Amino acid sequence: MKPLTEQEIRTAFVNCTKGEAKRLSVPRDLAERPWDDLDYLGWRDPQAPDRAYVVAELGDGLKGITLRCPGTTVGQLRRSMCSMCVTTHTGGVSLMVAPKAGRAGQQGNSVGAYICSDLACSLYVRGKRDAGVGGRLHESLTLEEKIQRTVANLAAFVAKVTA
Ligand SMILES: [Zn+2]
């Protein structure tokens, strides 16, 4: 993806108030992020570990989503699969819940998904970060197809948030 500025990131959020988007903690190391290898920018809030953020360009403009991780990581010993990038981790997948955009969100409606706890799906898909033994299924898909699948999964999740 193309590198983003703090301003672009803050204005992209669709499921929080403008005030929250202005205050939330944007990574300070934007210049060092591996943008060429990212399908989305995802990070955990260093001040509030139960909060996470995802920003992606999904064909119809830049979209940012705020997420809560209500529990700790799913079962420390249980293997779970990320619903975005289909990587299996032992204790490295979190249930993340996004308030829906607009009135539905104000009424408390939300959408959840199991996502890599470190939000590094793009790097697992490309083999740039190791998920351990059995982390990646052997598949006949090309890298490009796996990337497209991850983006499609993320787009479907964002569409549910904004629906
Ligand atoms: Zn993932």
Boltz pocket constraint, residues with backbone or C-beta under 6 A from the ligand:
constraints:
  - pocket:
      binder: B
      contacts: [[A, 82], [A, 83], [A, 84], [A, 85], [A, 86], [A, 87], [A, 115], [A, 116], [A, 120], [A, 121], [A, 124]]
      max_distance: 6.0
